[in-house]
Amino acid sequence: MSKILDIIYRHQDEKYGDFIAKLVPNVPREQFIGVRSPEYKRIVKEIHNEAEDEIEGFMKALPHQYFEENAVQSALICEMKDFDKCLIKLEAFLPYINNWAVSDGLKPKAFEKNHERLAPKIKEWIENPAPYTKRVGMLFVMKFFLDKDFNKEYLDYAAAVRSDEYYVNMMTAWLFAEALAKQWDTAVRYIEEKRLPEWTHNKAIQKARESYRITDEQKEYLKSLKISSK
């Protein structure tokens, strides 16, 4: 057992493993050690006491066996401040992400002030056939590009997505719901023009109407745009 895996096991809570496995149903129960969310900060702090080659060896040892190893890998990537190194580590990791809980934890510090350098990767990731790479691409649009650096093209990429994967379609709906809250005038056109698949279209409306950032008038208008199932 590696030193880092040993650190993770020291924070094990098997009952929590049973719980989290139910929330991530596409990952087998035996791949969960069982670590509560607050423990990851402690785990990462302990990992930073290890030698750099030990950490590097862990991050290169892909694919990992356990969900928690992937969660720790995500946390270590998020802490990186050098954009180029962070991007290399993320792109090496993306093909091995296999669930929403790991993908959605990604918000690298290195990307927060480097939107211009991150932007060219967004289209590439959203168009990638791997479902969780696609999900991460849209997640980063939602986290980094719906405010001052917003560009309509990001929504064009997401609107073009056609997938049979539930977690891809849910991410698309979530992104458009957020876009409706932050960039109403642009985002609502995608709904008016029915540019999303029916399920995603209706789910985006549902999630937007649940938001306190959408006015009552906007919610009623979105309700009128819902597609009725035949």
Rosetta blueprint (number, residue, H / E / L):
1 M L
2 S L
3 K H
4 I H
5 L H
6 D H
7 I H
8 I H
9 Y H
10 R L
11 H L
12 Q L
13 D L
14 E H
15 K H
16 Y H
17 G H
18 D H
19 F H
20 I H
21 A H
22 K H
23 L H
24 V L
25 P L
26 N L
27 V L
28 P L
29 R H
30 E H
31 Q H
32 F L
33 I L
34 G L
35 V L
36 R L
37 S L
38 P L
39 E H
40 Y H
41 K H
42 R H
43 I H
44 V H
45 K H
46 E H
47 I H
48 H L
49 N L
50 E L
51 A L
52 E H
53 D H
54 E H
55 I H
56 E H
57 G H
58 F H
59 M H
60 K H
61 A L
62 L L
63 P L
64 H L
65 Q L
66 Y L
67 F H
68 E H
69 E H
70 N H
71 A H
72 V H
73 Q H
74 S H
75 A H
76 L H
77 I H
78 C H
79 E H
80 M L
81 K L
82 D L
83 F H
84 D H
85 K H
86 C H
87 L H
88 I H
89 K H
90 L H
91 E H
92 A H
93 F H
94 L H
95 P H
96 Y H
97 I L
98 N L
99 N L
100 W H
101 A H
102 V H
103 S H
104 D L
105 G L
106 L L
107 K L
108 P L
109 K H
110 A H
111 F H
112 E H
113 K L
114 N L
115 H H
116 E H
117 R H
118 L H
119 A H
120 P H
121 K H
122 I H
123 K H
124 E H
125 W H
126 I H
127 E L
128 N L
129 P L
130 A L
131 P H
132 Y H
133 T H
134 K H
135 R H
136 V H
137 G H
138 M H
139 L H
140 F H
141 V H
142 M H
143 K H
144 F H
145 F L
146 L L
147 D L
148 K L
149 D L
150 F L
151 N L
152 K H
153 E H
154 Y H
155 L H
156 D H
157 Y H
158 A H
159 A H
160 A L
161 V L
162 R L
163 S L
164 D L
165 E L
166 Y H
167 Y H
168 V H
169 N H
170 M H
171 M H
172 T H
173 A H
174 W H
175 L H
176 F H
177 A H
178 E H
179 A H
180 L H
181 A H
182 K H
183 Q L
184 W H
185 D H
186 T H
187 A H
188 V H
189 R H
190 Y H
191 I H
192 E H
193 E L
194 K L
195 R L
196 L L
197 P L
198 E H
199 W H
200 T H
201 H H
202 N H
203 K H
204 A H
205 I H
206 Q H
207 K H
208 A H
209 R H
210 E L
211 S L
212 Y L
213 R L
214 I L
215 T L
216 D H
217 E H
218 Q H
219 K H
220 E H
221 Y H
222 L H
223 K H
224 S H
225 L L
226 K L
227 I L
228 S L
229 S L
230 K L
